[in-house]
Amino acid sequence: MVKLSLITTIAAAIALVSAAPVADNTTTTAAAPVTNTSNTTSTATPTTRTNQSASSTSGILPQSSPAWLPVFNTNNVTEKTPIPTGPLKKTSTLKIEDYPEGWSQPDVKHPEVQKVINAIDWSFVPNFKPRHEGMKYDDNKDEACWWTNTQCVTPKVKYLPEDVKYCDKVGQFGLTYDDGPLPPQFDDDPWAEPRLYDFLAEQNQKATLFYVGTNVVEAPDAAARALEDGHTICAHTWSHLQMTTLTNDEIVAQLYWNLRAIKEATGHTTRCWRPPYGDIDDRVRAIAHQMGLATIIWDSDSFDWGLPSVANDFAGTYTQATVDGFFKDWIKERKENKDEHGRIVLEHETSNVTILLTEKWLPQLKKSFDVKPVHECSSKLPSPYWETSN
């Protein structure tokens, strides 16, 4: 269930983003309240945990499923043919009490988190302090490759790979949904999963799903259904916080419990993630990289999160006409051959409002684009799971 703490965070983000005009719907700014107040002063100061980053790639990325994750019995969750639809089968043995409190920052002293912290080579993590409201940052220098401020996707730390921002080929449309799986808000909630997944099955369409750990432990059978349906499951942190505002250990805890929940629910260890609000810099990238995760951003934002809905406590300031206009523009630009590369589009599975939006527009998008999961349209990404790595 969506908690007030999340709603407040989303509402604050919406208020900040909506305060500025949208000049171009193909390149977006992060929906995040951490902003700079100056273009002249750097925040690159050492932390007590990290050393200067090195240039070698030796030993900084797991080559197999990370050893610090437990082994689970997942009842043979695999992609199925024909695609399963209809009511979810209640087969998960995941126990919610084995996980941190939902929509909270997990305890960094937990022994499982400490095991990951001790496995990371901190000499490869750049020295940047956690960011906070009003912290000064030199956008021109952009020494941390901070996406929130500069939309940087090519890390200044040379051993880190580029973030994946768009599909390789013109006409491709990377279909993604954040913040799932959508758990029921009440008994027999018609908008909870598998509503979206059944619609996608009806459309014979696969997507990339960025899961919040808190929602996975509330709806593990929905996560299993998504994998059975052939969707790609990636991480989106435990509780949807802005990652650059967290300490190194807090970042590890956010990613660890997210990865653990996905693995227990689906039997698969994901190798991909998306930072909430797109809020990432090289410090966060370096930690995620050592935890085996490739970063996927987006180049086109549907702004469905800005429509008034239960997910933002009806604080959204975007109108249906405005959001519809983004989809119309993408289709128009494609028909006029104005695209220079494929798109990766940010959408959500957070409420009836976002589900209805995709039910309205996906059939029309498929007439103009080659719609597919991100791993099928980006040559930069490794296979999505360690269990099937190449």
Beta strands, then each sheet from edge to edge (+ up, - down):
strand 1: 172-180
strand 2: 208-211
strand 3: 232-235
strand 4: 272-273
strand 5: 294-295
strand 6: 300-301
strand 7: 343-348
strand 8: 370-372
sheet 1: 3+ 2+ 1+ 7+ 6+
sheet 2: 3+ 2+ 1+ 8+
sheet 3: 4+ 5+
end
